[in-house]
Amino acid sequence: MSRPVRDRLEWLFRGHEQLDLTSGSIGKPLFFLSLPIVVTNLLQTAYNLADTFWLGQYSTEALAAISFAFPQVFLLIALGMGLSIAGSVLVAQHTGAGEEADARYAAAQTLSFSLLFALVLGGLAFFVVEDTLALLGASPTVLSGATRYMRVITLGLVFMFGFLVFTALLRGYGDTRTPMLVMFGSVALNIALDPVLIFGWGPVPEYGIQGAAIATVVCRALALAVGIGLMLSGRHDLRIRLGDMIPDRAYVRRLIRVGAPASVEMTGTAVSVNLLMVVVGLFSTTVVAGFGISFRVFTVFFLPAVAVGRGVETMTGQNVGAGKPDRAATAAGFAAKVTFVVLLGLGLLAWIWARPIIGLFTTDPAVVDVGVAFTHYVAPTFGFIGVWRSYTGSFRGAGKTLTAAAITIVMLGVVRISGAYVGAVTIGTTGIWIGFAASNVVGGLLAYAWYQRGTWRTDSLASRGSARGSGSGATDADAGPADVDAAVETVDD
């Protein structure tokens, strides 16, 4: 790569040392913080789209199986995602408050406890995935493939979840570029392995749908190894020490208190996707496959909103930690306006180009028709996803994880699932699409209205004491469990 090109890329994807999130303009730091997240999430989606593409070429049954398996993967990750969000928020607020040692300790404790949790969760899930998939309505021809896929995923869950935690912790510190670079290498390898393991090549046998899962787990394991290596080696400012990774009961209690509502939010989101699959599963395999393709395509169009929402989470965390809630509110409002307009435009493009986009992933015309119909109903509401993501991201950054969870549960549980079910039994598949679209609008409006109440403007978590519990050996390590509980008892209003 020539030096001019490298210089331009370094300017575009700035490192955390070049970003000041607590002073100056709002737009520029939010852009430079969010852009690598967009790329990282695009690469993350490439995992899913590569699996969808190659399995679509393999068979329609494999495509339907991955449509059932994907919500299960989402659910497993969501059950522990609150821990990574709690760690990210604490790292952000301690960084904003200038407490670098506490930020590093928060990262070490979050990483170690999250890996332990993922090991236990994956082990338990291995034995129940088949029964769970059957409850979701997977037909016998689909159930076998989906089960084989999920059992590989559960065995490698610690690697998948560990890399997401690594990404979240660095994001809280203000570094979104490093995870992007690590993810790039991981995705490139995954795309190369997918067809080899799915179809077989040379001495490599044909694994079918199980091959897609093996490729994903192997690549995530390598990405996690690189991430942990960077944090232990001292090549990154957010350096962790092995001694700080010994679980501290007082700090783990704090992580759970802050992260539990976020886990409820993420789990509620995952459960809603699974319940929506139950509703969709009332219809034919063709409908399931068409829905699965469209839903995965939507994740690409939602990337700007997801990235900006996470950027707002970090900006809010650092500014609340620095005692600047007004700047945090300005960032959230700016992000909501920008993402509404951007996603509205992307929704228009999705509406116009729905047929050729869906046609990239299957040659079955009936499946394409289902995907196009779904897209035509939902695409006009994309803008409200941006509003919802921006304000719930700010709530989480302020430590108000319970508020973000409540908004999400109303949007997905009350409106989307109930609306989709009623619609399905009264007017058919069109009712599902209408319920999905209505939930987007309600979520955006509810998040905006609740944010304007201003109940998130409280003291930061960082200002209520050190992140370190009683076993850390730090100067302020004499703070016991009661002090830790007091630090989080007013997390939400």
Protein Blocks (a to p, Z undefined) as FASTA:
>chain_A
ZZklmmmmmmmmccfklpcfkgcjfklmmmmmmmmmmmmmmmmmmmmmmmmmmmmmmpmk
lmmmmmmmmmmmmmmmmmmmmmmmmmmmmmmmmmmnopaklmmmmmmmmmmmmmmmmmmm
mmmmmmmmmmmmmmnopafklmmmmmmmmmmmmmmmmmmmmmmmmmmmmmmnopaklmmm
mmmmmmmmmmmmmmmmmnopajbccekjmlmmmmmmmmmmmmmmmmmmmmmnopafbbcd
fklmpccfklmmmmmmmmmmmmmmmmmmmmmmmmmmmmmmmmcfklmmmmmmmmmmmmmm
mmmmmmmmmmmmmmmmmmmmnopaklmmmmmmmmmmmmmmmmmmmmmmmmmmmmmmmmmm
ocbfklmmmmmmmmmmmmmmmmmmmmmmmmmmmmmmnopamlmmmmmmmmmmmmmmmmmm
mmmmmnojmlmmmmmmmmmmmmmmmmmmmmmnopmmccdfklnocfbdfknopaklmpcf
klmmmmmmmmpZZ
